[in-house]
Amino acid sequence: MNIIETRDLRKSFKSRQGKDKSEVEAVKGVSMKVEKGEIFGFLGPNGAGKTTTLRMLSTLLPPTSGDAKVVGFDLQRESGKIRQHIGYVSQAGGTDQHSSARENLLLQAQLYGFDRKAADARANELIQALQLDTFADRSAKTYSGGQRRRLDVALGIVHKPELLFLDEPTTGLDPQSRAHLWEEVRKLRENGTTVFLTTHYLDEADALADRLAIMDGGKIVAEGTPNSLKQQIAGDVVTLGVIAQNGEKKRAFSLLQGQSYVREIHDGEEAFQLYVERGEETLPAILHLMDDAGLKVSKVSLARPTLDDVFLRQTGRSLRENSAN
């Protein structure tokens, strides 16, 4: 059963630059299906249109055109009913910094119609479930990034939504806090909540998502399970850095492109990405080729395909480089 279905969903914004009143299309026809009970990842660089799509699906932005159903209700005509069944955690979060976790949770529960006794019970349940107990009665302004993010998630699920939207849930967190939040997301899925999360972290999408869509330039460029997407790229990936002096990088590209064992080659900012069969056998041949041509290699590595290789194949750019900028 699908909990989200979209068809040609689009969103345009009016340009605010100078006298130009033209429109910028941020989302360019997104069609997808999200199954009930899965973690669905939306992977792409900043500015790809992920957050705009999420904000449309969570009823915070009206679409310019297209159709969608969320938790069985029409996005355009039944937005109020959708809001009763979804939770939303933005990048900025929704915590009142001057109140404690307990006070934040009590208020949120009461806003959703809980009486005081039920709100108390739900707040205590979430404090234990998300391990907020050691700081639950301190002001939120004293929390670490990881503690605040766990509270944000707790606020998003106070009303036990069928579907939870998480927008870049681990941005800015240290590795330990990220790993802890990943476990909480998995627990939500195990308890029956469908999770739709946006991320620009390759490892996060790979580790968490049952299925994912890769977005770039307002469009979905690939969709599937992390493994099925990586399996589209057969063979191994050789990353080869060549010292670029006097046009030698261009000469190296031409030389490598002409080798029968190189199926694809992409020229990145820092290194070539070569897609080859039997990388362990091919790598020595590549190094001998460079040496015989008098080309100096600055770095080399051999790996299986990653989601970054999928993104590179679809867009001609590295998501890892985009995320670093």
Kinemage of the C-alpha trace (Angstrom):
@kinemage 1
@onewidth
@group {chain A} dominant
@subgroup {mainchain}
@vectorlist {calphas} color= white
{ca met a 1} P 0.000 0.000 0.000
{ca asn a 2} L 1.316 3.446 -0.949
{ca ile a 3} L 1.233 6.173 1.674
{ca ile a 4} L 2.485 8.831 -0.785
{ca glu a 5} L 1.764 9.031 -4.516
{ca thr a 6} L 2.734 12.005 -6.655
{ca arg a 7} L 2.305 12.717 -10.351
{ca asp a 8} L 4.215 15.504 -12.085
{ca leu a 9} L 4.437 17.624 -8.930
{ca arg a 10} L 5.911 21.060 -9.640
{ca lys a 11} L 6.751 24.228 -7.709
{ca ser a 12} L 7.828 27.590 -9.086
{ca phe a 13} L 8.848 30.765 -7.272
{ca lys a 14} L 8.929 34.305 -8.587
{ca ser a 15} L 12.435 35.680 -8.967
{ca arg a 16} L 13.264 38.571 -6.629
{ca gln a 17} L 16.415 39.705 -8.388
{ca gly a 18} L 16.264 43.241 -9.757
{ca lys a 19} L 13.405 44.004 -12.124
{ca asp a 20} L 13.269 40.444 -13.374
{ca lys a 21} L 9.842 38.997 -12.562
{ca ser a 22} L 10.489 35.620 -14.163
{ca glu a 23} L 9.741 32.368 -12.354
{ca val a 24} L 12.277 29.843 -11.061
{ca glu a 25} L 11.100 26.234 -11.171
{ca ala a 26} L 12.471 24.562 -8.047
{ca val a 27} L 10.686 21.218 -8.507
{ca lys a 28} L 10.275 20.056 -12.097
{ca gly a 29} L 7.750 17.264 -12.279
{ca val a 30} L 8.308 14.780 -9.443
{ca ser a 31} L 6.449 11.471 -9.773
{ca met a 32} L 7.019 8.806 -7.125
{ca lys a 33} L 5.429 6.308 -4.747
{ca val a 34} L 6.325 5.701 -1.097
{ca glu a 35} L 5.166 2.460 0.495
{ca lys a 36} L 3.586 2.326 3.928
{ca gly a 37} L 6.030 1.220 6.633
{ca glu a 38} L 9.300 1.995 4.849
{ca ile a 39} L 12.081 4.508 5.331
{ca phe a 40} L 12.196 6.465 2.086
{ca gly a 41} L 15.266 8.598 1.464
{ca phe a 42} L 15.452 11.718 -0.693
{ca leu a 43} L 19.144 12.115 -1.548
{ca gly a 44} L 20.701 15.073 -3.315
{ca pro a 45} L 22.883 18.164 -2.943
{ca asn a 46} L 21.719 21.362 -1.292
{ca gly a 47} L 19.433 23.226 -3.680
{ca ala a 48} L 18.267 20.096 -5.509
{ca gly a 49} L 14.617 20.659 -4.568
{ca lys a 50} L 14.383 18.094 -1.755
{ca thr a 51} L 13.105 20.435 0.961
{ca thr a 52} L 10.657 22.148 -1.405
{ca thr a 53} L 9.187 18.750 -2.326
{ca leu a 54} L 8.966 17.739 1.330
{ca arg a 55} L 7.266 21.026 2.248
{ca met a 56} L 4.688 20.479 -0.474
{ca leu a 57} L 3.956 16.919 0.663
{ca ser a 58} L 3.602 18.076 4.275
{ca thr a 59} L 1.087 20.787 3.166
{ca leu a 60} L 3.375 23.702 4.063
{ca leu a 61} L 3.696 24.856 0.433
{ca pro a 62} L 0.990 24.650 -2.238
{ca pro a 63} L 2.143 22.978 -5.465
{ca thr a 64} L 2.164 25.059 -8.635
{ca ser a 65} L 0.808 22.059 -10.519
{ca gly a 66} L 0.590 18.288 -10.405
{ca asp a 67} L -1.285 15.820 -8.217
{ca ala a 68} L -0.479 13.997 -5.004
{ca lys a 69} L -2.097 11.816 -2.374
{ca val a 70} L -0.626 11.678 1.130
{ca val a 71} L -1.946 9.139 3.677
{ca gly a 72} L -4.860 8.579 1.302
{ca phe a 73} L -5.956 12.226 1.036
{ca asp a 74} L -5.715 14.643 -1.866
{ca leu a 75} L -2.905 17.144 -1.302
{ca gln a 76} L -4.739 20.106 -2.815
{ca arg a 77} L -8.259 19.536 -1.463
{ca glu a 78} L -7.745 17.709 1.860
{ca ser a 79} L -4.660 19.281 3.407
{ca gly a 80} L -6.328 19.570 6.830
{ca lys a 81} L -6.945 15.819 6.976
{ca ile a 82} L -3.350 15.130 5.913
{ca arg a 83} L -1.990 17.218 8.801
{ca gln a 84} L -3.845 15.050 11.311
{ca his a 85} L -1.889 11.983 10.166
{ca ile a 86} L 1.642 13.311 9.596
{ca gly a 87} L 4.551 14.646 11.637
{ca tyr a 88} L 7.120 17.128 10.371
{ca val a 89} L 10.614 17.926 11.664
{ca ser a 90} L 12.239 20.809 9.808
{ca gln a 91} L 15.962 21.507 9.524
{ca ala a 92} L 15.569 24.345 12.031
{ca gly a 93} L 13.471 22.277 14.463
{ca gly a 94} L 10.523 23.535 16.485
{ca thr a 95} L 11.842 23.585 20.031
{ca asp a 96} L 11.075 26.461 22.400
{ca gln a 97} L 14.593 27.132 23.689
{ca his a 98} L 13.351 28.677 26.950
{ca ser a 99} L 11.282 25.625 27.965
{ca ser a 100} L 12.368 22.149 29.001
{ca ala a 101} L 11.846 19.004 26.933
{ca arg a 102} L 8.979 18.010 29.188
{ca glu a 103} L 7.289 21.405 28.834
{ca asn a 104} L 7.751 21.349 25.047
{ca leu a 105} L 6.205 17.884 24.827
{ca leu a 106} L 3.273 18.718 27.113
{ca leu a 107} L 2.406 21.783 25.037
{ca gln a 108} L 2.692 19.884 21.758
{ca ala a 109} L 0.468 17.079 23.033
{ca gln a 110} L -2.170 19.520 24.234
{ca leu a 111} L -2.118 21.317 20.874
{ca tyr a 112} L -3.056 17.959 19.345
{ca gly a 113} L -6.023 17.632 21.701
{ca phe a 114} L -4.601 15.515 24.528
{ca asp a 115} L -6.005 16.255 27.989
{ca arg a 116} L -3.487 16.972 30.766
{ca lys a 117} L -3.342 13.386 32.026
{ca ala a 118} L -2.881 11.913 28.533
{ca ala a 119} L -0.317 14.620 27.666
{ca asp a 120} L 1.681 13.766 30.803
{ca ala a 121} L 1.642 10.076 29.920
{ca arg a 122} L 2.708 10.679 26.311
{ca ala a 123} L 5.485 13.086 27.356
{ca asn a 124} L 6.869 10.530 29.820
{ca glu a 125} L 6.665 7.797 27.184
{ca leu a 126} L 8.657 9.828 24.673
{ca ile a 127} L 11.189 10.997 27.266
{ca gln a 128} L 12.004 7.351 27.992
{ca ala a 129} L 11.816 6.143 24.372
{ca leu a 130} L 14.183 8.835 23.039
{ca gln a 131} L 16.415 8.824 26.137
{ca leu a 132} L 15.672 12.414 27.110
{ca asp a 133} L 15.334 11.605 30.823
{ca thr a 134} L 18.720 12.932 31.990
{ca phe a 135} L 17.952 16.459 30.717
{ca ala a 136} L 14.138 16.476 30.347
{ca asp a 137} L 13.620 19.200 32.973
{ca arg a 138} L 16.432 21.530 31.902
{ca ser a 139} L 15.933 24.486 29.593
{ca ala a 140} L 16.347 23.421 25.947
{ca lys a 141} L 18.868 26.203 25.350
{ca thr a 142} L 21.382 24.146 27.384
{ca tyr a 143} L 21.069 21.062 25.129
{ca ser a 144} L 23.700 19.758 22.751
{ca gly a 145} L 22.875 19.478 19.059
{ca gly a 146} L 22.139 15.767 19.367
{ca gln a 147} L 19.903 16.247 22.421
{ca arg a 148} L 17.949 19.018 20.698
{ca arg a 149} L 17.495 16.913 17.570
{ca arg a 150} L 16.109 14.008 19.578
{ca leu a 151} L 13.627 16.412 21.166
{ca asp a 152} L 12.675 17.696 17.699
{ca val a 153} L 11.869 14.118 16.650
{ca ala a 154} L 9.875 13.552 19.854
{ca leu a 155} L 7.820 16.680 19.119
{ca gly a 156} L 7.182 15.406 15.597
{ca ile a 157} L 5.729 12.086 16.816
{ca val a 158} L 3.743 13.217 19.894
{ca his a 159} L 0.466 12.438 18.117
{ca lys a 160} L 1.681 9.053 16.777
{ca pro a 161} L 1.592 10.000 13.087
{ca glu a 162} L 1.374 7.397 10.342
{ca leu a 163} L 3.968 9.324 8.337
{ca leu a 164} L 6.933 11.358 9.619
{ca phe a 165} L 8.825 13.856 7.459
{ca leu a 166} L 12.432 14.489 8.538
{ca asp a 167} L 14.300 17.264 6.716
{ca glu a 168} L 18.087 16.792 6.914
{ca pro a 169} L 17.743 15.249 10.396
{ca thr a 170} L 21.454 14.901 11.229
{ca thr a 171} L 22.994 18.041 9.693
{ca gly a 172} L 25.591 19.460 12.068
{ca leu a 173} L 25.588 16.484 14.449
{ca asp a 174} L 28.742 14.679 15.602
{ca pro a 175} L 29.171 11.017 14.493
{ca gln a 176} L 27.933 9.587 17.819
{ca ser a 177} L 24.784 11.722 17.791
{ca arg a 178} L 24.140 10.828 14.152
{ca ala a 179} L 24.422 7.097 14.884
{ca his a 180} L 22.061 7.450 17.853
{ca leu a 181} L 19.474 9.283 15.769
{ca trp a 182} L 19.730 6.623 13.052
{ca glu a 183} L 18.755 4.021 15.644
{ca glu a 184} L 15.745 6.104 16.689
{ca val a 185} L 14.621 6.379 13.054
{ca arg a 186} L 14.880 2.600 12.640
{ca lys a 187} L 12.797 2.102 15.803
{ca leu a 188} L 10.096 4.362 14.375
{ca arg a 189} L 9.933 2.186 11.271
{ca glu a 190} L 9.808 -0.983 13.423
{ca asn a 191} L 6.850 0.503 15.321
{ca gly a 192} L 4.914 1.095 12.094
{ca thr a 193} L 5.724 4.727 11.252
{ca thr a 194} L 6.607 5.484 7.652
{ca val a 195} L 9.618 7.833 7.528
{ca phe a 196} L 10.362 10.173 4.630
{ca leu a 197} L 13.746 11.831 5.096
{ca thr a 198} L 15.817 14.207 3.022
{ca thr a 199} L 19.598 14.064 3.253
{ca his a 200} L 22.741 15.014 1.379
{ca tyr a 201} L 24.825 12.438 3.286
{ca leu a 202} L 25.668 9.373 1.200
{ca asp a 203} L 26.281 7.110 4.199
{ca glu a 204} L 22.987 8.145 5.793
{ca ala a 205} L 20.942 7.285 2.711
{ca asp a 206} L 22.817 3.993 2.298
{ca ala a 207} L 22.448 2.970 5.933
{ca leu a 208} L 18.862 4.050 6.592
{ca ala a 209} L 16.759 4.017 3.437
{ca asp a 210} L 14.806 0.946 2.361
{ca arg a 211} L 14.353 2.774 -0.933
{ca leu a 212} L 15.523 6.169 -2.101
{ca ala a 213} L 15.195 8.712 -4.853
{ca ile a 214} L 18.196 10.715 -6.013
{ca met a 215} L 17.250 14.293 -6.858
{ca asp a 216} L 19.172 16.905 -8.803
{ca gly a 217} L 18.072 20.154 -10.400
{ca gly a 218} L 14.470 19.724 -9.285
{ca lys a 219} L 14.103 16.274 -10.869
{ca ile a 220} L 14.382 12.654 -9.725
{ca val a 221} L 17.300 11.175 -11.675
{ca ala a 222} L 17.300 7.671 -10.132
{ca glu a 223} L 15.126 5.626 -7.790
{ca gly a 224} L 15.381 2.211 -6.110
{ca thr a 225} L 16.945 0.420 -3.169
{ca pro a 226} L 20.516 1.481 -2.348
{ca asn a 227} L 21.807 -1.927 -3.488
{ca ser a 228} L 19.842 -1.998 -6.743
{ca leu a 229} L 21.095 1.479 -7.633
{ca lys a 230} L 24.707 0.505 -6.972
{ca gln a 231} L 24.292 -2.720 -8.936
{ca gln a 232} L 23.479 -0.670 -12.029
{ca ile a 233} L 27.184 0.134 -12.104
{ca ala a 234} L 28.922 -3.148 -12.790
{ca gly a 235} L 32.563 -3.723 -11.965
{ca asp a 236} L 34.876 -1.647 -9.768
{ca val a 237} L 35.734 2.025 -9.381
{ca val a 238} L 39.305 3.283 -9.644
{ca thr a 239} L 39.938 6.822 -8.398
{ca leu a 240} L 43.089 8.177 -10.018
{ca gly a 241} L 44.694 11.542 -9.330
{ca val a 242} L 47.202 12.801 -11.910
{ca ile a 243} L 49.497 15.756 -11.290
{ca ala a 244} L 48.194 18.347 -13.764
{ca gln a 245} L 51.117 20.205 -15.306
{ca asn a 246} L 51.436 21.480 -18.871
{ca gly a 247} L 48.264 19.761 -20.053
{ca glu a 248} L 49.232 16.361 -18.670
{ca lys a 249} L 45.801 15.755 -17.153
{ca lys a 250} L 44.227 16.119 -20.593
{ca arg a 251} L 46.829 13.733 -22.052
{ca ala a 252} L 46.136 11.226 -19.277
{ca phe a 253} L 42.377 11.400 -19.942
{ca ser a 254} L 42.874 10.679 -23.653
{ca leu a 255} L 45.250 7.825 -22.884
{ca leu a 256} L 42.921 6.166 -20.372
{ca gln a 257} L 39.878 6.683 -22.567
{ca gly a 258} L 41.531 4.602 -25.269
{ca gln a 259} L 42.068 1.511 -23.100
{ca ser a 260} L 39.751 -1.463 -23.676
{ca tyr a 261} L 39.512 -2.216 -19.941
{ca val a 262} L 38.119 1.250 -19.125
{ca arg a 263} L 34.337 1.129 -19.650
{ca glu a 264} L 33.656 4.685 -18.437
{ca ile a 265} L 35.751 7.612 -17.301
{ca his a 266} L 34.667 10.830 -15.578
{ca asp a 267} L 36.952 13.811 -15.075
{ca gly a 268} L 36.302 15.186 -11.578
{ca glu a 269} L 37.802 18.311 -10.065
{ca glu a 270} L 40.430 16.375 -8.142
{ca ala a 271} L 40.684 12.982 -9.852
{ca phe a 272} L 39.453 10.666 -12.597
{ca gln a 273} L 36.760 8.088 -11.817
{ca leu a 274} L 37.344 4.949 -13.902
{ca tyr a 275} L 34.789 2.138 -14.129
{ca val a 276} L 36.560 -1.125 -14.881
{ca glu a 277} L 36.082 -4.889 -14.711
{ca arg a 278} L 38.225 -6.899 -12.259
{ca gly a 279} L 39.774 -3.908 -10.578
{ca glu a 280} L 42.506 -5.906 -8.805
{ca glu a 281} L 43.890 -6.982 -12.189
{ca thr a 282} L 43.289 -3.709 -13.988
{ca leu a 283} L 44.831 -1.359 -11.421
{ca pro a 284} L 48.447 -2.499 -12.007
{ca ala a 285} L 47.913 -2.072 -15.759
{ca ile a 286} L 46.680 1.492 -15.229
{ca leu a 287} L 49.697 2.372 -13.081
{ca his a 288} L 52.108 0.861 -15.643
{ca leu a 289} L 50.365 2.849 -18.381
{ca met a 290} L 50.825 6.101 -16.454
{ca asp a 291} L 54.446 5.298 -15.667
{ca asp a 292} L 55.311 4.420 -19.277
{ca ala a 293} L 53.725 7.707 -20.414
{ca gly a 294} L 55.733 9.708 -17.866
{ca leu a 295} L 52.590 10.790 -16.036
{ca lys a 296} L 52.797 11.241 -12.270
{ca val a 297} L 50.013 9.763 -10.132
{ca ser a 298} L 49.163 11.725 -6.968
{ca lys a 299} L 46.626 9.283 -5.514
{ca val a 300} L 44.918 6.029 -6.355
{ca ser a 301} L 42.197 3.890 -4.785
{ca leu a 302} L 40.038 0.917 -5.689
{ca ala a 303} L 36.469 0.422 -4.426
{ca arg a 304} L 33.081 -1.037 -5.178
{ca pro a 305} L 30.457 1.380 -6.596
{ca thr a 306} L 28.789 3.757 -4.120
{ca leu a 307} L 25.732 5.988 -4.246
{ca asp a 308} L 28.084 8.806 -5.212
{ca asp a 309} L 28.997 6.817 -8.327
{ca val a 310} L 25.279 6.491 -9.109
{ca phe a 311} L 24.879 10.267 -8.742
{ca leu a 312} L 27.988 10.870 -10.857
{ca arg a 313} L 26.688 8.632 -13.635
{ca gln a 314} L 23.282 10.341 -13.666
{ca thr a 315} L 24.465 13.959 -13.423
{ca gly a 316} L 28.135 14.063 -14.418
{ca arg a 317} L 28.973 15.560 -10.993
{ca ser a 318} L 30.032 14.106 -7.659
{ca leu a 319} L 27.558 14.484 -4.809
{ca arg a 320} L 30.489 14.234 -2.390
{ca glu a 321} L 32.109 17.309 -3.971
{ca asn a 322} L 28.750 19.168 -3.980
{ca ser a 323} L 28.227 18.428 -0.284
{ca ala a 324} L 31.691 19.693 0.587
{ca asn a 325} L 31.152 23.061 -1.134
